[in-house]
């Protein structure tokens, strides 16, 4: 059963929902960081917050980071699998940028 939580955000009730595996796969298949992701440096990307809450990126961009924190907190709370996947993805990207062989890669043949 899909978990959900209602939070009060900007004097409105917002339903935050757990994402399905299909939604997370689709998200990861098309993941591109947004400027908001870089600015906020949260475990849940902004587009995942949009998927989970229905709040558009444009609406988030006009808010302060402290105003957005409760949204991101709730999404991260209900979506620990996505949070863990994003942490792994960040680590893989960092290793790749550093030129390290990834654990899933085979070393080059001699």
Secondary structure, DSSP 8 states (H G I E B T S, - for coil): ---EEEEEETTEEEEEE---HHHHHHHHHT----HHHHHH--SS-HHHHHHHH---HHHHHTS-HHHHHHHHHHHHHH-HHHHHHHHHHHHHHHHHHTT---TTS-----
